[in-house]
Amino acid sequence: MDLLDVPAVATAPTLPFKRVDGLDAAGTVLSAAFADGSSCAISRLLGAHLRRGDELLIGEGAPVDSPPTQVLLHRPSLKHADILQAKIGYAAQPKPDRRGEMFVRIEVPGGTLGIGAIHIPCYVVRDYFFASDRKRPWQHQQPLYRLLYLTPDVGFGELRVGYRLRRAELVQAGASKAELATLERAYNLLADPDLRAAYHQLLSQPDAPISFPYAGFGSLLVEGERWKEGDTFFAKRILAYLPERHRRKLTVPLRKIDFFNDHAIVRDRKRRLEVLIDQQLLPIKWDQTWSQWRHLITANVDISADFVQTGKYRKEKGEWRLVDWETALPSRTEVTLPPGIEAAVLDARRAHSRFGRYFDDIDQLRWHVHQIPTECDELRRRCWNLGLPGDFDVIQITWRPDYDPYYYEQLSKRSRTMYLFREEYIFDLEKCVVVEVPQAGHATYVFAKPVRLTEFVWQYAKSTRQDILANRNNIAETLGFLARVVHGKNKSDWLKELQMRIGEPAEVAQRAT
């Protein structure tokens, strides 16, 4: 390695090293006793490498009763064998040093030891993450596939089955936690398309540059030496890595899942989550044609998974910015299907079969409605002129899979006519006008009965709900805004308040419900 590759941005810490006089393993916390009579809690991972006579440098701000996150262990009797425990951030993509050796540079954010980065050769990353037996050299490693009794051409669904069967066998045989952890690591690497591709490259090119899995983010324990003239620790071996991980539960519409031949991917850009799903997790036969009609599926699936933090630098407005994401571990992912999902998929297939060739025309109608409020009878006339089948329901032009038909049906049976505009439905009722987005988390807007409905609709189209709530340019009074009825968790409460707001007589309300 070439020390000149990393610029010096910090000097050696002024904190003193403390000589270890012994270890106290009593209780649940491991404690190091120092020669000066003080003591400090340390992690058991670090304690496994600590010996009497070693020296510890502990980061500033470390809590007294819990292990510090940043510790430098110095062994006076050994050269190039210091150990650094640090909470790491982003791991950059591999690049060569001046000697041509590929390495990964990992950030140490908020370092209190004067260490701001860790330099790790790519072969060190390879030997820790992608080796089936970390005690053997790379050339003597057996493929990860052999741990699962599978071949390299196995599909993602078969890979999960093989992992489950092999894990059950090991548990039955009384395997150690280390053996089970190695099996799980192998599966998580092979079940991720990017990591699997990187591993296949290593099988043919052992010296190929390899990225740090999940781009870092976690706790790292490495052995090596600190560059005395800068802020970099040069690692020659990874002793332990624990990613930032936590459990999440989420509900995902099937229409938002990207389907491929042998796997599917959920990418939630709002929450910055990514989940890989195989055909064992989602036991519904699919293929890439699903992408043509998945938006017609009205079903949702529930996903529960352990997510690890990851991230990428992206250029935005001329500046590079780190964007945090979370990726689900395949071994810790579960999918729960709702009842009737097969029927929902079948209905979507049938709809695509009947209306698929009209999708371009429907998209044109959808664009029209997004720009111009259009009455239902006018939309039916347009559909007829385009040759759409007579049973095509025009409300489907803007209907979304996560809309709740309950709100729509309650208003539809009370309305005289209806307009479609953007994602909303404008109902003309006997005593008022109601604008509805039939979706959980939204609200029903009630307006006084206008003299001319068309004028009201066009005036409403020039405003937004935010404008109405803030009464910008007196728009709320101009439109005759009366009330906002929040959907809430209890639909019966919503209906009772709606009936009161629209002035529905008690006997009519009783018949309507």
C-alpha positions as CSV (number, residue, x, y, z in Angstrom):
1,M,0.0,0.0,0.0
2,D,1.1,3.6,-0.6
3,L,0.7,5.9,2.3
4,L,0.8,8.9,0.0
5,D,-2.6,7.9,-1.5
6,V,-4.4,9.3,1.6
7,P,-3.9,13.0,2.5
8,A,-3.1,13.9,6.0
9,V,-5.9,15.8,7.6
10,A,-5.4,15.2,11.2
11,T,-2.6,14.7,13.7
12,A,-2.2,12.0,16.3
13,P,-4.8,12.3,19.1
14,T,-3.8,14.0,22.3
15,L,-5.8,11.4,24.3
16,P,-3.6,9.1,26.4
17,F,-3.3,5.3,25.9
18,K,-4.3,3.3,29.0
19,R,-2.4,0.1,29.8
20,V,-4.7,-2.9,30.4
21,D,-4.1,-4.7,33.7
22,G,-6.9,-7.3,33.5
23,L,-10.4,-8.2,32.3
24,D,-13.5,-8.5,34.5
25,A,-16.2,-10.7,32.9
26,A,-18.5,-10.7,35.9
27,G,-22.1,-9.8,35.1
28,T,-23.4,-9.0,31.6
29,V,-20.9,-6.4,30.7
30,L,-17.2,-7.0,30.0
31,S,-14.9,-4.6,31.7
32,A,-11.2,-3.7,31.2
33,A,-9.2,-2.7,34.3
34,F,-6.4,-0.3,33.7
35,A,-3.1,0.1,35.5
36,D,-4.1,3.5,36.8
37,G,-7.0,1.9,38.7
38,S,-9.7,3.0,36.4
39,S,-11.9,0.7,34.2
40,C,-14.1,0.8,31.1
41,A,-16.8,-1.3,29.6
42,I,-15.8,-2.9,26.3
43,S,-17.5,-5.0,23.7
44,R,-17.0,-8.8,23.8
45,L,-15.8,-8.7,20.2
46,L,-12.9,-6.5,21.2
47,G,-12.4,-8.3,24.5
48,A,-11.7,-11.5,22.6
49,H,-8.5,-9.9,21.3
50,L,-7.5,-8.0,24.4
51,R,-4.6,-9.2,26.6
52,R,-2.9,-7.9,29.7
53,G,-0.3,-5.3,28.8
54,D,-2.1,-4.1,25.7
55,E,-3.0,-0.4,25.5
56,L,-6.3,1.1,24.8
57,L,-7.2,4.5,23.3
58,I,-10.9,5.3,24.0
59,G,-12.7,8.0,22.0
60,E,-14.0,11.1,23.7
61,G,-17.6,11.2,24.9
62,A,-17.7,7.4,25.5
63,P,-20.4,6.4,28.1
64,V,-19.2,5.1,31.4
65,D,-21.6,2.1,31.7
66,S,-21.7,0.9,28.1
67,P,-19.0,-0.1,25.6
68,P,-17.6,2.9,23.5
69,T,-18.1,2.8,19.8
70,Q,-14.6,3.9,18.9
71,V,-11.6,2.2,20.5
72,L,-8.0,1.8,19.3
73,L,-6.1,-1.2,20.7
74,H,-2.3,-1.1,20.6
75,R,-0.2,-4.2,21.1
76,P,3.4,-3.0,22.1
77,S,4.8,-6.5,21.5
78,L,3.5,-6.9,17.9
79,K,4.0,-4.8,14.8
80,H,1.2,-3.9,12.4
81,A,-1.3,-5.7,14.6
82,D,-3.3,-2.9,16.2
83,I,-7.0,-3.3,16.3
84,L,-9.6,-0.5,15.6
85,Q,-13.2,-0.7,16.6
86,A,-15.2,2.1,14.9
87,K,-18.7,3.0,13.8
88,I,-18.3,3.4,10.0
89,G,-20.2,5.3,7.3
90,Y,-20.0,5.2,3.6
91,A,-17.6,2.8,1.9
92,A,-16.5,4.2,-1.5
93,Q,-16.2,2.2,-4.7
94,P,-12.8,0.4,-5.2
95,K,-9.9,2.3,-6.7
96,P,-6.2,1.5,-7.2
97,D,-3.4,3.0,-5.1
98,R,-0.1,4.0,-6.7
99,R,1.1,0.4,-6.6
100,G,-2.0,-0.8,-8.5
101,E,-3.5,-2.6,-5.5
102,M,-7.3,-2.1,-5.4
103,F,-8.7,-0.8,-2.1
104,V,-11.8,0.5,-0.5
105,R,-11.9,3.7,1.6
106,I,-14.5,3.8,4.4
107,E,-15.5,6.9,6.2
108,V,-15.4,7.1,10.0
109,P,-17.9,10.0,10.7
110,G,-17.4,11.9,13.9
111,G,-14.2,10.1,14.7
112,T,-12.9,11.0,18.2
113,L,-9.6,9.1,17.9
114,G,-8.2,11.3,15.2
115,I,-9.1,8.6,12.6
116,G,-11.4,9.7,9.8
117,A,-11.0,6.8,7.3
118,I,-10.2,3.1,7.0
119,H,-8.2,1.8,4.1
120,I,-9.0,-1.8,3.3
121,P,-7.5,-3.8,0.3
122,C,-10.2,-5.5,-1.8
123,Y,-8.8,-8.9,-1.2
124,V,-9.4,-8.3,2.6
125,V,-13.0,-7.5,1.8
126,R,-13.2,-10.7,-0.4
127,D,-11.7,-13.0,2.2
128,Y,-14.1,-11.8,4.9
129,F,-17.4,-11.6,3.1
130,F,-17.2,-14.1,0.2
131,A,-15.1,-16.9,1.8
132,S,-16.9,-20.0,2.9
133,D,-14.2,-20.7,5.5
134,R,-12.4,-17.6,6.7
135,K,-9.5,-19.6,8.2
136,R,-8.4,-20.9,4.8
137,P,-6.7,-19.0,1.9
138,W,-8.9,-18.0,-1.1
139,Q,-7.4,-20.6,-3.4
140,H,-8.6,-23.4,-1.0
141,Q,-12.1,-22.1,-0.6
142,Q,-15.1,-24.2,-1.6
143,P,-17.9,-22.3,-3.5
144,L,-20.7,-20.8,-1.4
145,Y,-23.1,-22.8,-3.4
146,R,-21.7,-26.0,-2.0
147,L,-22.7,-24.9,1.5
148,L,-26.3,-25.0,0.4
149,Y,-25.9,-28.1,-1.7
150,L,-26.8,-26.1,-4.9
151,T,-25.2,-25.3,-8.2
152,P,-24.3,-21.8,-9.6
153,D,-27.2,-21.9,-12.1
154,V,-29.9,-22.1,-9.4
155,G,-32.8,-19.7,-9.5
156,F,-33.7,-17.3,-6.7
157,G,-36.7,-19.3,-5.6
158,E,-34.8,-22.6,-5.6
159,L,-32.1,-20.8,-3.7
160,R,-34.5,-20.0,-0.9
161,V,-35.7,-23.6,-0.8
162,G,-32.2,-24.9,-0.6
163,Y,-31.3,-22.5,2.2
164,R,-34.4,-23.5,4.3
165,L,-33.7,-27.2,3.8
166,R,-30.0,-26.9,4.6
167,R,-30.6,-24.7,7.7
168,A,-33.2,-27.2,9.0
169,E,-30.6,-30.0,8.5
170,L,-27.9,-28.1,10.4
171,V,-30.3,-27.3,13.3
172,Q,-31.3,-30.9,13.5
173,A,-27.7,-31.9,13.6
174,G,-27.0,-29.4,16.5
175,A,-24.8,-27.1,14.4
176,S,-23.1,-24.1,16.1
177,K,-24.2,-20.5,15.8
178,A,-21.1,-19.9,13.7
179,E,-22.1,-22.5,11.2
180,L,-25.6,-21.2,10.9
181,A,-24.3,-17.6,10.6
182,T,-22.0,-18.8,7.7
183,L,-24.9,-20.4,5.9
184,E,-27.0,-17.3,6.3
185,R,-24.2,-15.1,5.1
186,A,-23.8,-17.3,2.0
187,Y,-27.5,-17.2,1.2
188,N,-27.8,-13.4,1.6
189,L,-24.9,-12.9,-0.7
190,L,-26.2,-15.2,-3.4
191,A,-29.8,-14.0,-3.1
192,D,-28.8,-10.4,-3.9
193,P,-28.4,-10.0,-7.7
194,D,-25.5,-7.5,-7.5
195,L,-23.6,-9.3,-4.8
196,R,-24.1,-12.6,-6.6
197,A,-22.7,-11.1,-9.8
198,A,-19.7,-9.8,-7.9
199,Y,-19.1,-13.2,-6.4
200,H,-19.2,-14.9,-9.8
201,Q,-16.6,-12.5,-11.0
202,L,-14.4,-13.4,-8.0
203,L,-14.7,-17.1,-8.9
204,S,-13.1,-16.5,-12.3
205,Q,-11.0,-13.5,-11.3
206,P,-9.9,-13.7,-7.6
207,D,-8.1,-10.3,-7.8
208,A,-11.1,-8.5,-9.3
209,P,-12.1,-5.3,-7.4
210,I,-14.9,-5.9,-4.9
211,S,-17.1,-3.4,-3.2
212,F,-17.8,-3.4,0.5
213,P,-21.3,-5.1,0.8
214,Y,-24.2,-2.6,1.5
215,A,-21.7,0.3,1.2
216,G,-20.6,0.1,4.8
217,F,-22.7,1.7,7.6
218,G,-22.3,-0.3,10.8
219,S,-19.7,-1.3,13.4
220,L,-16.3,-2.6,12.1
221,L,-13.5,-4.3,13.9
222,V,-10.2,-4.4,11.9
223,E,-6.6,-5.3,12.5
224,G,-3.8,-3.3,11.0
225,E,-1.9,-0.1,11.8
226,R,-2.6,3.6,12.0
227,W,-0.8,6.0,9.7
228,K,1.1,8.2,12.1
229,E,1.2,11.2,9.7
230,G,-2.5,11.3,8.9
231,D,-6.0,10.2,9.9
232,T,-6.2,6.8,8.1
233,F,-6.1,3.3,9.6
234,F,-4.7,0.7,7.2
235,A,-6.5,-2.6,7.7
236,K,-5.0,-5.9,6.8
237,R,-7.8,-8.1,8.2
238,I,-11.5,-7.7,9.0
239,L,-12.2,-9.3,12.4
240,A,-15.9,-8.5,12.6
241,Y,-18.6,-6.4,10.9
242,L,-22.1,-5.7,12.2
243,P,-24.3,-3.7,9.9
244,E,-26.9,-1.1,11.0
245,R,-30.0,-3.3,11.1
246,H,-33.6,-3.0,12.3
247,R,-37.0,-4.6,11.7
248,R,-39.6,-2.9,9.5
249,K,-43.1,-3.8,8.4
250,L,-44.7,-2.2,5.3
251,T,-47.7,-2.7,3.0
252,V,-47.0,-2.6,-0.7
253,P,-49.4,-2.6,-3.6
254,L,-48.6,-5.3,-6.1
255,R,-48.8,-2.7,-8.8
256,K,-45.6,-1.1,-7.4
257,I,-43.5,-4.2,-7.6
258,D,-41.1,-4.6,-10.5
259,F,-41.4,-8.2,-11.8
260,F,-38.6,-10.1,-13.6
261,N,-38.4,-13.6,-14.8
262,D,-37.2,-15.2,-11.6
263,H,-37.4,-12.5,-9.0
264,A,-39.2,-9.2,-8.2
265,I,-38.0,-6.0,-6.5
266,V,-39.8,-3.5,-4.3
267,R,-38.3,0.0,-4.5
268,D,-40.0,2.5,-2.3
269,R,-38.4,5.8,-3.2
270,K,-40.4,7.8,-0.6
271,R,-39.1,5.7,2.3
272,R,-35.9,4.7,0.4
273,L,-36.4,1.0,0.9
274,E,-35.6,-1.9,-1.4
275,V,-36.8,-5.5,-1.0
276,L,-36.0,-8.5,-3.2
277,I,-38.8,-11.1,-3.5
278,D,-38.5,-14.5,-5.0
279,Q,-41.3,-16.9,-6.1
280,Q,-41.1,-18.7,-2.8
281,L,-42.0,-15.6,-0.9
282,L,-44.7,-14.6,-3.4
283,P,-46.1,-17.9,-4.6
284,I,-48.0,-16.6,-7.5
285,K,-46.8,-17.5,-11.0
286,W,-45.5,-14.5,-12.7
287,D,-43.3,-13.4,-15.6
288,Q,-42.1,-10.2,-17.2
289,T,-45.4,-9.7,-18.9
290,W,-46.8,-8.6,-15.5
291,S,-45.2,-5.2,-16.0
292,Q,-47.7,-4.6,-18.8
293,W,-50.8,-4.9,-16.6
294,R,-49.7,-4.9,-12.9
295,H,-51.3,-1.5,-12.5
296,L,-54.7,-3.2,-12.7
297,I,-54.1,-5.4,-9.7
298,T,-55.9,-4.1,-6.6
299,A,-54.3,-6.3,-4.0
300,N,-51.6,-5.3,-1.5
301,V,-49.0,-7.5,0.3
302,D,-47.5,-7.1,3.8
303,I,-43.8,-7.3,4.0
304,S,-41.8,-7.8,7.2
305,A,-38.0,-7.8,7.0
306,D,-34.7,-6.9,8.7
307,F,-33.3,-3.9,6.8
308,V,-29.6,-2.9,6.6
309,Q,-28.6,0.6,5.9
310,T,-26.8,1.4,2.6
311,G,-26.3,4.4,0.4
312,K,-25.0,6.0,-2.8
313,Y,-23.6,9.3,-3.8
314,R,-25.8,11.1,-6.4
315,K,-25.1,14.3,-8.2
316,E,-27.9,16.8,-7.5
317,K,-27.8,20.4,-8.7
318,G,-24.0,20.1,-9.4
319,E,-23.2,18.7,-6.0
320,W,-22.6,15.2,-4.8
321,R,-24.8,14.1,-2.0
322,L,-25.0,10.9,-0.1
323,V,-28.5,9.4,-0.3
324,D,-29.3,6.8,2.4
325,W,-31.3,3.7,1.5
326,E,-32.2,0.5,3.3
327,T,-32.0,-3.0,1.8
328,A,-33.9,-6.0,3.2
329,L,-31.9,-9.1,4.1
330,P,-33.3,-12.0,2.0
331,S,-32.9,-14.5,4.9
332,R,-35.0,-12.2,7.2
333,T,-37.8,-11.3,4.8
334,E,-41.4,-12.5,5.1
335,V,-44.4,-11.7,2.8
336,T,-48.0,-12.1,3.9
337,L,-50.6,-12.4,1.1
338,P,-54.2,-11.1,1.5
339,P,-57.1,-13.5,1.0
340,G,-58.4,-13.5,-2.5
341,I,-55.2,-12.4,-4.1
342,E,-55.5,-15.1,-6.8
343,A,-58.9,-13.7,-7.8
344,A,-57.5,-10.1,-7.9
345,V,-54.7,-11.2,-10.2
346,L,-57.1,-13.1,-12.4
347,D,-59.4,-10.1,-12.7
348,A,-56.4,-7.9,-13.7
349,R,-55.4,-10.5,-16.4
350,R,-58.9,-10.5,-17.8
351,A,-59.1,-6.7,-17.8
352,H,-55.8,-6.5,-19.6
353,S,-57.0,-9.1,-22.1
354,R,-60.3,-7.1,-22.8
355,F,-59.0,-3.5,-22.6
356,G,-55.3,-3.9,-23.2
357,R,-55.4,-2.7,-26.8
358,Y,-57.2,0.4,-25.7
359,F,-54.6,1.4,-23.0
360,D,-53.2,4.2,-25.2
361,D,-56.6,5.7,-25.7
362,I,-57.3,5.4,-21.9
363,D,-54.1,7.1,-21.2
364,Q,-55.2,10.0,-23.5
365,L,-58.5,10.2,-21.6
366,R,-56.6,10.1,-18.3
367,W,-54.4,13.0,-19.5
368,H,-57.5,14.9,-20.6
369,V,-59.2,14.5,-17.2
370,H,-56.0,15.5,-15.4
371,Q,-56.2,18.9,-17.3
372,I,-59.9,19.4,-17.7
373,P,-62.8,18.5,-15.4
374,T,-65.1,16.2,-17.4
375,E,-68.6,15.0,-16.8
376,C,-69.2,11.3,-16.8
377,D,-71.7,11.3,-19.7
378,E,-69.1,13.2,-21.8
379,L,-66.5,10.6,-20.9
380,R,-68.9,7.8,-21.9
381,R,-69.4,9.4,-25.3
382,R,-65.7,9.7,-25.8
383,C,-65.2,6.0,-24.9
384,W,-67.9,5.0,-27.3
385,N,-66.3,7.0,-30.1
386,L,-62.9,5.3,-29.4
387,G,-64.6,1.8,-29.7
388,L,-64.1,0.8,-26.0
389,P,-66.5,-2.0,-24.9
390,G,-69.8,-0.8,-23.5
391,D,-69.1,-2.3,-20.1
392,F,-66.0,-0.2,-19.5
393,D,-66.6,1.9,-16.4
394,V,-65.3,5.5,-16.9
395,I,-64.4,5.9,-13.3
396,Q,-61.6,3.4,-13.9
397,I,-59.8,6.1,-15.9
398,T,-58.6,7.8,-12.8
399,W,-59.2,5.0,-10.2
400,R,-56.2,3.8,-8.3
401,P,-55.7,0.3,-6.7
402,D,-55.4,1.8,-3.2
403,Y,-58.7,3.7,-3.5
404,D,-61.4,2.6,-1.1
405,P,-64.8,2.0,-3.0
406,Y,-66.7,2.6,0.2
407,Y,-66.4,6.4,0.1
408,Y,-67.1,6.5,-3.7
409,E,-70.2,4.3,-3.4
410,Q,-71.7,6.3,-0.5
411,L,-71.4,9.5,-2.5
412,S,-72.3,8.0,-5.9
413,K,-75.7,6.8,-4.9
414,R,-76.5,10.3,-3.5
415,S,-75.3,12.2,-6.6
416,R,-77.2,13.5,-9.6
417,T,-74.1,13.8,-11.8
418,M,-70.3,13.5,-11.4
419,Y,-67.2,15.0,-12.8
420,L,-63.7,13.4,-13.0
421,F,-60.8,15.8,-12.4
422,R,-57.2,14.9,-11.5
423,E,-57.4,12.2,-8.9
424,E,-60.7,13.5,-7.6
425,Y,-64.4,12.9,-8.1
426,I,-66.8,15.9,-8.0
427,F,-70.3,14.9,-7.0
428,D,-73.4,17.1,-7.5
429,L,-75.7,16.3,-4.6
430,E,-79.2,17.6,-3.9
431,K,-78.2,20.4,-1.4
432,C,-74.4,20.7,-2.0
433,V,-71.3,19.7,-4.0
434,V,-68.8,17.2,-2.6
435,V,-65.3,16.6,-3.8
436,E,-63.8,13.2,-2.9
437,V,-60.4,11.4,-3.0
438,P,-61.6,7.9,-1.9
439,Q,-58.4,7.0,-0.2
440,A,-57.3,6.5,3.5
441,G,-55.7,9.5,4.9
442,H,-57.6,12.0,2.8
443,A,-60.7,14.0,3.5
444,T,-64.1,14.8,1.9
445,Y,-64.6,18.5,1.0
446,V,-68.2,19.9,1.1
447,F,-69.3,23.0,-0.7
448,A,-72.6,25.0,-0.8
449,K,-74.9,24.3,-3.8
450,P,-73.7,26.6,-6.6
451,V,-76.1,28.5,-9.0
452,R,-74.3,27.1,-12.0
453,L,-72.4,23.8,-11.5
454,T,-70.1,24.2,-14.6
455,E,-68.9,27.6,-13.3
456,F,-68.1,26.0,-9.9
457,V,-66.2,23.1,-11.5
458,W,-64.0,25.4,-13.6
459,Q,-63.4,27.7,-10.6
460,Y,-62.4,24.7,-8.5
461,A,-60.1,23.4,-11.2
462,K,-58.0,26.6,-10.9
463,S,-57.4,26.0,-7.2
464,T,-55.9,23.4,-4.9
465,R,-57.0,21.9,-1.6
466,Q,-54.2,23.8,0.1
467,D,-55.5,27.1,-1.4
468,I,-59.0,26.3,-0.1
469,L,-57.8,25.5,3.4
470,A,-55.7,28.7,3.5
471,N,-58.4,30.7,1.7
472,R,-55.8,32.1,-0.6
473,N,-57.3,35.0,-2.7
474,N,-60.6,34.4,-0.9
475,I,-61.1,31.1,-2.9
476,A,-62.8,29.2,-0.1
477,E,-65.6,31.9,0.2
478,T,-65.8,32.1,-3.6
479,L,-66.4,28.3,-3.9
480,G,-68.7,28.2,-0.8
481,F,-66.5,25.9,1.2
482,L,-68.5,24.5,4.1
483,A,-66.6,21.7,5.8
484,R,-63.8,19.1,5.6
485,V,-64.8,15.6,6.7
486,V,-61.7,13.5,7.5
487,H,-61.9,9.8,6.6
488,G,-60.4,8.5,9.8
489,K,-60.3,4.9,11.0
490,N,-64.0,4.5,11.6
491,K,-66.0,4.8,8.4
492,S,-69.3,5.0,10.2
493,D,-68.1,8.2,12.0
494,W,-67.2,9.6,8.6
495,L,-70.6,8.8,7.2
496,K,-72.5,10.3,10.1
497,E,-70.6,13.6,9.9
498,L,-71.0,13.6,6.1
499,Q,-74.8,13.1,6.4
500,M,-75.0,16.1,8.8
501,R,-72.8,18.3,6.5
502,I,-74.9,17.6,3.4
503,G,-78.1,18.2,5.2
504,E,-79.5,14.7,4.8
505,P,-82.8,14.1,6.7
506,A,-82.6,11.4,9.4
507,E,-85.0,9.0,7.6
508,V,-83.1,9.3,4.3
509,A,-79.8,8.7,6.1
510,Q,-81.3,5.6,7.8
511,R,-82.3,4.2,4.4
512,A,-79.0,5.1,2.8
513,T,-77.0,3.1,5.4
